[in-house]
Amino acid sequence: MARTAQQIQADLDTLNAAKSNPVEIVQMPDGRRVQYRDMDQLLKAIAATEEELRKATGGTGSRVRFAQHKRGDGPTGPTLYDRW
C-alpha cells in the first residue's frame, strides 16, 4: 500500500529531528523503530524520503536548481572599469 504525502512528511520530520540530535535508533510516527549506523546512513535515508515525498506530491524528482542572474554579470556584462 502506498503511503500518503502526510505519512512521508511525518517520517521526514522525524528523520530531520534525529539529524539535529544524533541518535542510533529513531522511533517513527507509525511505531517503527529504525537503527542507523552513522550520520551518513541517516542523511541517505533523509534524501530517499525527500525523493519519495517529491514523487508522492507529483514533483519532478530533480533536486538541481540553477542560479538566474538579471544583471549583466559575467564575461560580457558590465565591469568595474566601465566608468573610466
N, C-alpha and C positions, 0 to 999 in steps of 0.2 A: 504494500500500500504506500503510495506516495505521500510524503509529508507536506504539510501546508507551509506557506511562507511564514506564518506566525510561529510555528514549531521550529523551523530552521532559524529564524531570528532569535528565538529564545535560547537555542543552543549556541548561537554565535555570541550573544551577550554573555553567556556563562563562560565560554572559552576566553573572551576578551578580559573578563574579570579575573580568570585564572592566570592570564598573562601578566597582569599588573601585580599579582600576589602569587608568585610561582608555588605551585603545589604539585605533588605527584599524581594524586587521584582527584578527578573532577566529578562532582555529582551533577548530572544533567537534570533539567526540569522534569523529564518524564521518569526519573528514578534510576536511569542507567548510571553506572559508575565506570569511568574510563581512566586507565592509568597511562600516563605519559612518561617516557624515559628521560626526556630532556626538553629544553626550550625549543630546539629546532623541530622536534616532532609536534609540539604544541602549535608552533607557527604554521606548520604544514597543514594541521587539522583546521586551523582558522582559515587558511587560504582555500581549502577544499570546501568548507562550509559556506564561505563567501561565494564561491563559484556555484554551489548548489542553490543558494538563495537567488543569485542572478538568473539562473535558468528557471527557477520556480516563479519568478516575477516577470519573466519574459524579456530579460536583459539580453544583450548581445553576447555576453560571455567574455568580452575583451576588456582587460584592465588597463590597456595602454591609452594614455592621453597625450596629445601633442600640444605644445605651447603655441599660442597665437599672438602675434605681435601686430600692433596697429601703427606704431611709429615707423619710421624708415630705418630702424636699427639694422646694422649689418654692413656687409662689404659695399653695397651700392647705395646705402642710405646716407643721411647727414653725418658729418663728423664734427669734432670739436673745433676744427680749423676752418669751417665754412665762413666765419665772420671775418677772417683776416685776409 
